[in-house]
Amino acid sequence: MAAIRVAIAGALGRMGREVARAVGQDGELALVAGVVRAHPAVVPAEWPARVPLHVDLAEALAQTRPDVLVDFTTPTVVKQNALAAVAAGVRPVVGTTGLSAADGADLAARCAERRLGGVVAPNFAVGAVLMMQFARLAAPYFEYAEIVELHHERKLDAPSGTALATARGMLERRGRDFQRAATPTETVAGARGGELGGIGLHSVRLAGLVAHQEVLLGTLGQTLTIRHDTTSREAFVPGVLLAIKRVVALDRLVHGLEHLLELRIA
Ligand SMILES: NC(=O)c1ccc[n+]([C@@H]2O[C@H](COP(=O)([O-])OP(=O)(O)OC[C@H]3O[C@@H](n4cnc5c(N)ncnc54)[C@H](OP(=O)(O)O)[C@@H]3O)[C@@H](O)[C@H]2O)c1
């Protein structure tokens, strides 16, 4: 069987480099292009010299004809990148967070029109996907919930895509909002965090962290805490490779790694 041809947008970013290394070591995959915002003065030694780096995505897709475009860029360009891929008949595998629900629906519609596979996953780490599913399972049995997500200081969006997906999944399963304790005096504005459907959302940004999340649920006389820690970006790689291999057999956009792992709790 021919290798699946893979292009990476955000090729020289932290995730882009991890994915490039892993794709290069996988016999079922071939790295054919990298897309960067600007050509670096010096190409990092770890980037394979035979694989071209492009600044123009459309040109990269036309010249190298990938089967899949993996996107680990920024919230401002991810939607246009994914739509450009679909328009060129290339399946998007999107790891970049910050896509709105409307953007996701738009992308799903474009994939459906072309009967093209796509994967959007706010978190490619299996443990994080399990955390989201456990939180979903627990949601009907607790009246109060708070999500604390903790990331490195350079993260551009808040709350994280994982926190949002966790909250949405919990609310979907529960079928109604959580209770939110009123705080008549908020001495420092924002101390209670953001809120979605009664779930408190708190975003910590701290040098030294990678990606961490705690879901706290409470009801009379008991609390439940579900925590996941990503200690290195290697955690995301197996999920990304799985998505690349599975997306070529799909004819629609799938939102969340849980659908590829058959982990979803109804
Ligand atoms: N789904 C998951 O499991 C998962 C896991 C980790 C991270 N993420 C998300 O993935 C994204 C990237 O994370 P990261 O840690 O790799 O960030 P990063 O190190 O900042 O990498 C982002 C890369 O995208 C490049 N870029 C920006 N605009 C571009 C464009 N128009 N075309 C091509 N490349 C462009 C940046 O280039 P410059 O440096 O030149 O601007 C940079 O190299 C973030 O949204 C993060 O939240 C998701």
The ligand as a Tripos MOL2 file, in Angstrom:
@<TRIPOS>MOLECULE
LIG
   48    52     1     0     0
SMALL
NO_CHARGES

@<TRIPOS>ATOM
      1 N1         -4.9570   19.2160   19.8830 N.am      1 LIG1
      2 C1         -3.9200   18.9590   20.6710 C.2       1 LIG1
      3 O1         -3.7860   17.8670   21.2340 O.2       1 LIG1
      4 C2         -2.8810   20.0420   20.8770 C.ar      1 LIG1
      5 C3         -1.6660   19.7540   21.5270 C.ar      1 LIG1
      6 C4         -0.7180   20.7670   21.6400 C.ar      1 LIG1
      7 C5         -0.9720   22.0130   21.1050 C.ar      1 LIG1
      8 N2         -2.1730   22.2570   20.4940 N.ar      1 LIG1
      9 C6         -2.4710   23.5230   19.8470 C.3       1 LIG1
     10 O2         -1.7120   23.5700   18.6480 O.3       1 LIG1
     11 C7         -1.3770   24.9100   18.3260 C.3       1 LIG1
     12 C8          0.1280   25.0200   18.1280 C.3       1 LIG1
     13 O3          0.7740   24.7300   19.3600 O.3       1 LIG1
     14 P1          2.3620   24.7900   19.5080 P.3       1 LIG1
     15 O4          2.6690   24.5630   20.9220 O.co2     1 LIG1
     16 O5          3.0030   23.9240   18.4730 O.co2     1 LIG1
     17 O6          2.6040   26.3270   19.1430 O.3       1 LIG1
     18 P2          3.8860   27.0120   18.4950 P.3       1 LIG1
     19 O7          5.1350   26.3600   18.9510 O.co2     1 LIG1
     20 O8          3.7160   28.4880   18.7020 O.co2     1 LIG1
     21 O9          3.7330   26.7040   16.9410 O.3       1 LIG1
     22 C9          2.8330   27.3470   16.0960 C.3       1 LIG1
     23 C10         3.5180   27.4480   14.7760 C.3       1 LIG1
     24 O10         2.6210   27.9150   13.7760 O.3       1 LIG1
     25 C11         3.3260   28.8230   12.9590 C.3       1 LIG1
     26 N3          2.4030   29.6550   12.1940 N.ar      1 LIG1
     27 C12         1.7460   30.7440   12.5900 C.ar      1 LIG1
     28 N4          0.9880   31.2230   11.5670 N.ar      1 LIG1
     29 C13         1.2020   30.4020   10.5300 C.ar      1 LIG1
     30 C14         0.7460   30.3570    9.2000 C.ar      1 LIG1
     31 N5         -0.0880   31.3100    8.7170 N.pl3     1 LIG1
     32 N6          1.1720   29.3650    8.3780 N.ar      1 LIG1
     33 C15         2.0230   28.4360    8.8300 C.ar      1 LIG1
     34 N7          2.5180   28.4290   10.0860 N.ar      1 LIG1
     35 C16         2.1000   29.3910   10.9140 C.ar      1 LIG1
     36 C17         4.2020   29.5940   13.9180 C.3       1 LIG1
     37 O11         5.2250   30.2390   13.2340 O.3       1 LIG1
     38 P3          5.9110   31.5560   13.8830 P.3       1 LIG1
     39 O12         6.6260   31.0920   15.1060 O.co2     1 LIG1
     40 O13         6.7980   32.0300   12.7900 O.co2     1 LIG1
     41 O14         4.7930   32.5080   14.1810 O.co2     1 LIG1
     42 C18         4.7030   28.4590   14.7900 C.3       1 LIG1
     43 O15         5.8250   27.8080   14.2070 O.3       1 LIG1
     44 C19        -1.9580   25.7580   19.4620 C.3       1 LIG1
     45 O16        -3.2520   26.1960   19.0890 O.3       1 LIG1
     46 C20        -2.0770   24.7620   20.6130 C.3       1 LIG1
     47 O17        -3.0910   25.1300   21.5270 O.3       1 LIG1
     48 C21        -3.1170   21.2910   20.3810 C.ar      1 LIG1
@<TRIPOS>BOND
     1     1     2 1
     2     2     3 2
     3     2     4 1
     4     4     5 ar
     5     4    48 ar
     6     5     6 ar
     7     6     7 ar
     8     7     8 ar
     9     8     9 1
    10     8    48 ar
    11     9    10 1
    12     9    46 1
    13    10    11 1
    14    11    12 1
    15    11    44 1
    16    12    13 1
    17    13    14 1
    18    14    15 2
    19    14    16 1
    20    14    17 1
    21    17    18 1
    22    18    19 2
    23    18    20 1
    24    18    21 1
    25    21    22 1
    26    22    23 1
    27    23    24 1
    28    23    42 1
    29    24    25 1
    30    25    26 1
    31    25    36 1
    32    26    27 ar
    33    26    35 ar
    34    27    28 ar
    35    28    29 ar
    36    29    30 ar
    37    29    35 ar
    38    30    31 1
    39    30    32 ar
    40    32    33 ar
    41    33    34 ar
    42    34    35 ar
    43    36    37 1
    44    36    42 1
    45    37    38 1
    46    38    39 2
    47    38    40 1
    48    38    41 1
    49    42    43 1
    50    44    45 1
    51    44    46 1
    52    46    47 1
@<TRIPOS>SUBSTRUCTURE
     1 LIG1         1 GROUP 0 **** ****
